[in-house]
Amino acid sequence: MRRIYVASLLLLLAACATSPTGRNQLKLFSEEKIAEMGVQSYQQMKQEEPIDNSTADNRYVKCVANAITKVTGGEWEVTVFKDDQVNAFALPGGKIGVYSGLLDVAKSDDQLAAVIGHEVGHVLADHGNERVSQQAATQGGLQVVSAFLGGSGGGGNQAVMSALGLGAQVGILLPFSRTQESEADTIGLELMARAGFDPRESVALWQNMAAAGGEKPAEFMSTHPSNESRINNLQSHMNQALQLYQQAPNKTNCS
C-alpha cells in the first residue's frame, strides 16, 4: 500500500502541467493516447449521426474553420452534422464538428468563428486530457491509471476507457468546467482575431445564444458560465483581441 501511495504521488507530480493561460492542470495521459481517443470518437459520431451534405453549408463552415486552424497549424478535419441542436465541438487529433442548427444562431462568419475558436481552444488547452484525468483520479484510483499508462496500442486505450466506465465519445466529450469554458473563450477570442474575424462579434454571438435558449439554455451552453459572466470575460480581453485583429494580414470573409 505504501508503494502504491508513493507511486500515485509521483504520478500526480509528474502529471502536473500548465495551460496556455498559466492555470495548473492534471494530465495523466499522453497526447498520443488522447488524440487516438479523439479520432475514435469522431469516427464513431460520423457513423452514427447524419451528415449535412449541403455544398453551401460545408463550404461556409470549412472556410471559417480552416481560417481558425491555419492560425494553430496542422491539418484539421471538419464535418457538418445535420441536426437542429445548437452545438459544435473540436476533438484531440484535429477533428471539428459543427451541427447545422448552430448556423441559425451564429448569424455571421465572425460569430461562427467565435464558436469554432472556442472549441479549438479546448483542444489547445488540452481540456479533454484534463477532464479524463480528473475522472480517472476520482473514479478509478491512481493505481489503476498508473497501471494502464504503461500500456500501448489500442488495447491499452480500451482498458483505460473500461476502467473509467466511459465510452470513447463520453470520455472525450465530458462537460467542461466553468473555468475551462472561460479559458476556451479567452483562447478562442485570440484565435478568431488572429484569423481576421471581428472579435466584437463574440459578444453578439452569446447574446444570440441566450435568446435561442429561452428559459432553458441552449445545449451548447449547458454547464457553461452565465451569459453575463461570459460576456464580461470576453469584454475584459477585447482590447488585446482588437489589436490582434487590426494586425491580422487579411480580414476573413466566408459569407
Salt bridges, closest charged atoms under 4 A:
GLU77 OE2 - LYS46 NZ 2.58
GLU77 OE1 - LYS95 NZ 2.70
GLU119 OE2 - HIS118 NE2 3.94
ASP126 OD2 - LYS27 NZ 3.10
GLU130 OE2 - ARG23 NH1 2.74
GLU181 OE1 - HIS118 NE2 2.80
GLU181 OE1 - HIS122 NE2 3.33
GLU181 OE1 - HIS224 NE2 3.23
GLU181 OE1 - ARG230 NH2 3.57
GLU183 OE1 - ARG23 NH2 2.76
GLU183 OE1 - HIS127 NE2 2.64
ASP185 OD1 - HIS118 ND1 2.69
ASP185 OD2 - ARG230 NE 2.47
GLU190 OE2 - ARG194 NH1 3.66
ASP198 OD1 - ARG200 NE 2.96
